[in-house]
Amino acid sequence: MAAATLPFSRPIPKFSPSPSSETLKEALKHINLASFSSTAKSLRALKTTTGRGSALSAWMASETALKTHFLLDFETSVFKKDMISLADRDEYIVRGGRDLFNLLPDAFNGINQIGVIGWGSQGPAQAQNLRDSLAEAKSDIVVKVGLRKGSRSFAEARAAGFTEENGTLGDIYETISGSDLVLLLISDAAQADNYEKIFSCMKPNSILGLSHGFLLGHLQSMGLDFPKNISVIAVCPKGMGPSVRRLYVQGKEINGAGINSSFAVHQDVDGRATNVALGWSVALGSPFTFATTLEQEYRSDIFGERGILLGAVHGIVESLFRRFTENGMSEDLAYKNTVECITGIISKIISTQGMLAVYNSFSGEDKKEFEKAYSASYYPCMEILYECYEDVAAGSEICSVVLAGRRFYEKEGLPAFPMGKIDQTRMWKVGERVRSTRPAGDLGPLHPFTAGVYVALMMAQIEILRKKGHSYSEIINESVIESVDSLNPFMHARGVSFMVDNCSTTARLGSRKWAPRFDYILTQQALVAVDNDAPINGDLISNFLSDPVHGAIKVCAQLRPTVDISVPPDADFVRPELRQGSN
């Protein structure tokens, strides 16, 4: 089927990151909405005549995204802006590197103190990276960590070199009121419960920095927005905090290695916001920084955590481990062919060569096994991902996180219900045993069926984000790079259950909620189809092989550092409040 196009009567105007609703309305005036109507009719016809057959698969792979992709342009007077082409889309980025640290004083013009609020996943990494980068730039900007009184994180912050004596560690609200740039890195639920006091403590014309757009979504759900006397920016590393720090330290000898970041300017009261955001990202060690909006960021990020980054992987390995053992495979081998396979060898291949290289690693019956698993799993995965994205976009997942955070404490006469652990079930005890005898550097076996399911999940997530109008930079970083270069290496070192039990509150909640959905739908639909000898969907395989995302991933791979993240078996990334043993 030929790719449909959206006709435009006039060119769509560019707009800055995080455009106002009026800007969006103006842009939408240029779209011929009749094309949406005809496309919708075509899709209904396909569903009526073919269900999930080959015609629908061809439409899903070739149809132009219903959410129009806008070119997110920006202007910076400090850093060099580059244009890259990803699958025939032009996108702007800023390349990082330690040779740019000398520009940080100019980027942070007017800033005397940066307050890093919180010591969870991102706080330790960002505080230390900023401090070290500014010191290398010979800047006298103070990086001060702000924590709530009585927090057990004070000891860890002191151990990292932040102290009350030298003015780099203090109370959360005192730090906020004394900072020109406030990086709010406390949990999403805590942001939702404390934003009013945080806003009231900020100085006029100061800058609020976020590493997640969650707070915007929460405010929008109540018809609110940020105070108009402050700028609001975001720099969102596409990896968890320990990866941000670990790669920064590893990259000291090669002009930088780190985690890519997106940035957004939601509100700019004095014209400094873009330079400050880019300076923040460069100081964190981001190899490249791309533009997004706060809204697109929180949608892709919360969705991604529930999908390929954590929740879906958890569901997949539970389903496949159960299937393999039921079919006679030993528990140790089943664990290796599921968890170790995904977090090890598959991630390594995708990181360095792309998804097609996984497919091309097989031949004969193994390639057929991959195709069978891919064909059977793609639409079941897409069904759950589609539902998940729309729940995030509608605010349901944000509300769920806020309410769950409040259930962690006693209220209304009911007991507290903090999240329990998942790591004591049989599968994860097997994982502990497997890792205890695993040779150094062992990435596990490359199992064709597991590979087919995992790649189908990744492609389905890419397709959802593409149809929802996200940029390729965001899609690839959120669905591919963050997975294989950040989270999976840690899961290979410590196990999927360790990540599920110890990552951010929002991600932990999302994984527990959505992992069973992926587990069940694969068990009830995909694996049943395989057992019933359902034919391989040739169009689906063909579309996978020719998808333009592969070329875009190749371009992004050329921008990655030459250093792979090194994660020791005892890697610890748990904040004090969550110290617990895990498998």
N, C-alpha and C positions, 0 to 999 in steps of 0.2 A: 504494500500500500504506500502510495506516495505521501510524503510528509505534508500535512496541512500547514498553512501559514496564516498569520493574523494580518489582514490588510490595514494599513494606517493611511489616513488622509494627509497627515502632516507628521514630521519627525517628532518623536517623544522627547521632551526636554530632559536634560540631565538635572539631577538634584543632589544636594549634599547628603551625607549619611544622616539617618534618622530624620527624614523630611516631615514637615508638618502635614496634618490632614488636608490643609488647603492646597499644599503643593501636589499631593497625590490626586486630589480632585481635579486640579488643572491638568495634570498629566493624563488622567483617564479620559478627559474630553477629546483627546486625539485618537482614541481607540474606536474602531468600528465595532460596536458591540454586537452587530448582527452576526459576526463570525463566531461569537461565543454561542449564540443560539443554534446555529447550524452544526457546530461541533458537538453540542450537547445532544442534538437529535441523532447525529451519527453514532454517538456512543450508546445511546439508548437502543438504537437498532442493532448494534453489534451485540449488546448484552442479550437482547431478545432472541437473536438468531444463533448466537454461538456460545453464550455463557462464558466460560473461561477457555474457549477454543483458540485456534491459531490466529483468527482475524483480530480478536481482542488483544492478543499478545503483540501482534504487529502494530496495532494502534497505540498501545501503551509505550512501545519503544520508539515510535517515529513521530507521534503527534507533538506539535509545538506546545510548550507549557501553557496551561490556561492562565496561570498567574504570570503576567508579563515581567520579563527580566529587565530591570533598569540598570543602567551604567552608573555605579556609585562613584562619582568623581569627587575630588577634594583638592584643596589648595594648601600648600605648606611653604613657608618662607625659610625653613631650616633644612629640611631633608630633600633628597632627590626622589622624585616620583617616577616610577617606571610603568609602562603599559605591557601587559603580557596577553597572549591570545590563548584562551582555553576553550577548545571545541568550537572555534569560530566566534567566541564571545571575547571582546576586549575588556580587560579588567585592569584596574590600577593597583599597584602595590608599592611598598617601600621596603627595600632590602636592608637587613640589619648587618651587624658586625661590630667588633670592638674598636675598629678604626673610626667609628662614628661617635664614640663616647665623648670626644672633645666638643661635639655639638650640643651636648646635654645642657650646659648652662644657658645657651641661647633658647633651646626648646622650653626650658623651665623658667623662662624670664618672669620675674615677679614672685617667684616661689622661694620662701625661706625655709619652710618646714613641710615635709611630706608625712602625714600621719597614716600609718598602716594599722587598720583597726581589725583585730582578730588574729588568732594563731591556729587556724584550722588547716585546711588543705593548702590554700594559696598563700596565706599570711606569711609563714616562715620563709618560703621561697622568694616571694616578691620583696619582702623587707630586706633580706640579705642580698639579693641581686641588685636592687636599687642602691643600697648602701655601698656595695663593692664597685658598681659602675660609676657612681658619683665620685667616689674616692679616686678612682683611676682617672677621672676627668678633672681632678683637683678642684672640685666644687665644694663650697662650704655649706651646701644645703643639708639640713638635718633630716634624717629618716628616723622617725620616732614611732615605736609600737605602742598602741593603746589597747589595754585589756580591762575587762571588768574586775572590780575589786574582789579579791579572794580567788581568782582564777588560778588553777593549777598550772596554767601555761606560763606564768611568770618565771618559773624555774627554767623552762626550756628557752624562753626568750633571753634570759640572762646568760645561759650556756652558749647561746649564739652570738653573744657580744653586745646585747642591748641592756642597758642598766639605768636605774634611776639616777645614779650619781653623775653620769655624763649627759643626762637629759634626753636619752633615747628610749626610755621605757616609762610608762605611766598609766594613769587612769584613762579609760576610754573617752569620757566626755571632756576631760581637761585636754587630752590630745586633739580631739576634734576642734575644740574652740581655739586652739593655738596653731592650727595647721592651715596652710594656704591651699594644699591639695590633700583631700581626705580620701584614702582608698578604703572603701567599705568592704571588708572581706570576711565578715561574720556570716553565719549560716543564713540561708534564705528565710527560714522561719523567724529567726531573730531579727532580721531586717524588717520583716512585715510587722512584728510586734513593737519595734522600737524606733521606727522611722521618724515619728513626730518629734521626739526628743533629740534625735540626731540632727534633723533639719534645724531645729531651734538653736542648736549650739554652733552651727556653722557661721563663719564670718561672711558678711556681704561680699560679693564678687569672688569668693573662694570657689574651688572646683571640687565637685563630688566625682570620684572615680569608682566605677563598678567593674567587676570582672564577670558579671553575669547580668542579664537583663531582667531577672526575676522580679526585682522591686518595681520596675515599670509595669509589668503585667499585673502585679498586685494592686498598684495604685489605679491602673485603668479599670480594674474590676469594681472599684468603688467610685469611679468617675472623678478621680483625682489626678494630679500631676505634681511634678517637682516644684519647689519654690522658684519664683521667677528672678530672684536676686543672686542666684548661683549658676555656674555652668555645670553641665552634667555630661560626662564622657564615660566611655568604657574601653578597656583593653582586656580581651578575653583570651588567655592562652588556651590553645587547643590540646590540652593535656593537664593532668592533675599536678598539683603543686610540687610534689617530690620530683617529678620529671622535669619541671621547669628549673629547679635548682640543680638537679644532678647533671643535666646536659650543659647548663651554664658553667659549672665547675669543670666538667670534662673538656669544654671547648676553649679553655683559657689559652691553650697553645696553638690554636688554629684560626684565630680571628673570629671565634664565636661558634657556638653550637647551642641550640636551645629548642624551644617549642614555638611553632608559628602562632601568631595571634591575630584576631580580628580587632578592629577598633570602630567605635561609633561616636559621633558627636550629636547628642540629643538636644543640647541647649548650650549656647555660646553667648555669654553676656558682654564680653569685651574683646572678642577676636583672637584669644589665645588658645582656645580649646583644642584645635586640630594639632598645633605644634606640641602642646603638652601631652596629648594622647600618644602621638608618635614617639615623643621622647621617652615616655613611660614604657612603651613597647620595646624600643631599642635597648633601653636600660635593662629590661628583663632578659635580653639575649635572643629575642625573636629573629629567626633567619629571614622571615618576611612577614609583613603586616598588610592585611587587606581590609577593605572597608565593608561595613555592614550597617545595619540599624539595630537599635536596642531590641526592637520587636522581633526582627528576623533572628537575632542572636538567641533570645530566650526560647523562641520556638524550636530552632534547630538544636539547641543544647539540651533542653529538657527532653525533647523527643529522642535525641541521640543516646542519652543515658539509658532510656528505657528500651532502646533498640540495640544496635550493633555494639555500642560501647560497653554495655553491662547486662541489662535485663534480658535481651534476646539471646546473648551468648550463654547466660546462665540457663535459660530455658532449653536451648538447643542441646547443650551437653548433658543435661539431666535426661532428656528424651532419648538421645542416642546411646548413652551409657546403659540405660535400662534395656534398650532394644538389643544392643550387642551382647549383653550378659544373658538375656533371655534366649538368644540364639546360640548359646554355648561358648561364647568367648570368655576367657578368664577375666576376673575383675581388674587385675593390673593392666592387662593388655587393652581392655575396654577403656580404661582411664587414659592410657597413652593414645589410643586412637580417637579420642574425643577432645579432652581438655588439652593434653600436651600437643596434639596435632594442630589445634587452632591457635593456641597461644605461642607455640614454638615455630615449627617449620612453615606453616601457612602464612603466619604473620611476617616471617623473615622474607619469604618469596614476594609477597605483595609489597612490602616496604621497599625492596630493592629493584623489583622487576615488574610489579603490577599483577592484576588478577589473571590476565591472559596467560601469564607464565605458570600459574598454578594449573590451569587447564592443559597447557601444552607439556606439562611434566608427565602426563599420563599417555598411555597408548593402549590400543586393543581393548580388552575387556574392562580395564581400569578406566579408560576414557568413557566407555559406555556407562559404567557405574556412576561416574561423575555426572554425566548428562541425565541419567535417570533420577538421581537425587536432586539436581538443579531443577529439572522440569517439574517434579512433584512438589517441591518446597517453595518455589518462587511466589505463587499466588497466595498460598496460606500465610506466608510471612508478610506479604504485602497487605493482606486483609487486616492483620493486627496492627501493622505499622500505620496504615491509613487511619484506623480508628484512634490510635494513640496520638498521631499528629493533630487530629481535629480536637481531641480532648485538651491537648496543650493549648492550641490556638483559641479555644473557647474559654479558657481559664479554669477548666475543671481540675487539671493537674496541679495548678498553682494553689487553688483552694484546698486541695487534698493535702498538700505539703504543709500549709499554714495550720490546718486543723490537727494534723498528726503531731506537729510540734507542740501544740497545746495539750495534747493527750499524754505527753511525756511527763506531765506533772499532775499531782492530785488537784481535782477541782470538782465542784458540784457534788461533793460527797462520794465521788468515784475515785478509785485508786489510779496511780500513775501507770502508764503502759509504754515504757521505752521499748525500742526495737529489740527483739531477741536475736540470737545467733542462728546461723544455718549450718555451721561447720561440724556438727556432731553426727550428721547422718552418715550412712555407710559409704556413700560415694566419696565424701570428702576425707574420711578416714583412710580409704584406699589411696587417695591422692597424697596424703601425708607419707604413707609407706613408699609410694612410687618415687617421690622426690628425695626421700632419705637415701635411696640407693642409685639415684640418677647420676651418671657420669657428668663431669663438668663440660658444659658446652653442648650437651645433648638437647636437640630441638624436637625430638619425638618423631614418630613415623608420619608419612604423608598418606593418609587414608582417603581414597577417592570418594567414598560416600559422604564422609564428614566434610570434605572439601566442597563437594557439590552443594550441600545444604548451607554451609557458611557463605560461600560466594553468592548463592541465590539471595540470602538475607541481605548481604551488602549491596547487591544490585537493586533489590527492591527498595531499600532505604534511599539509595541514590535517586531512584525514579520518583519516589514520593517528594523528596526535597526539590527535585528539578521541576516537577509539575506545580509545586507550590511557589515557584519563582525565586528560589535561592540562587545565589551566584555559585559558579563552579568552585571558586576559592573556598566558599563556605561549605559546599557539599563535600568536596574532597578532604578538606581538613577535618570536618566533623564526622564523616562516615568512613574514612579510610586512614588518614595519617594519625589522627588521635587514637584510633583503635590499635593499629599495628605498631606504631612507634612509641606510644606512651602507656596505655593501659595494659595491653596484652603482655608486654615484657614483664611488668610487675606481677601479673597473674601467673605467668610462667614460673616466676621465682617463688611465689607464695601460694598460688592456687586461686581459682575463681571465688571460692567461698571467702577467702581473706578479704578480697576487694569488696564483695557484697556486704561483709560485716563491718568494714572499716573506712569506706570512702565517705564522701559528703552525705549529709543527711538527706538532701533531695534525691541523690542517686540511689542511696540505700533504700529509701522508700519506693522509688520507682521500680527498682529491680524486683523487690518483693511483690509488688503489685502486678507487674507485667510478665515476669519470667514464667509463671504458671500458664499464662495465656499462650505463649509461644510453645511451651512444652506440650500442652494439650492439643493445639491445632496441628502440630507436626505429627503427634501420635495418632490423632483421630482422622486426619485427612491425608497428609503427605505419605506417611508410612503405609497407610491402608492402600493408597493408590499404587505404591511400589509393590506391595504384596499381591495386588490384583493384576499385576503386569500391565498397568496403564501404559499406553504408548508414549514414547518420548516426544515432547512438543518440539518439532524441528524448527519452527519459526522462532520459538523462544531461545533456542540455542544459537540460531543464526543471528538474532538481534543482540544477544550477549557478545558474540564474537566481533560484531561490527559497531558496537556502541561507541559514540564519540568520547565518552568519559575516559576511555583507555588512553587516548592521546592527551587529554587534559591531565591525567594522573602522571603521565610521563614528563610533562612540562614541570609540574609541581615537584616531581622527584629530583629534577635537575637543580632545584632551588634548595634542597635539603642539605644539611651539613654532612660532612664526610664521616662524622662520628655517630656510631650507633649507641643507644643508651646502654649502660652497663649496670645491671641490677644484681647484687649479691643475693644468695639464698636467704639471708637473714635481714633483707631490706625492711626497714621500719618506716612507716609514714603515718602513724596513728597519733593524733593529738592526745594529750594526757587524759581527757575525759573519756576516751574510748579504749584505753589500754586493756587489751584482752588477748588471750592466746587464740590462735586460729590455725586452721588447716588450709 
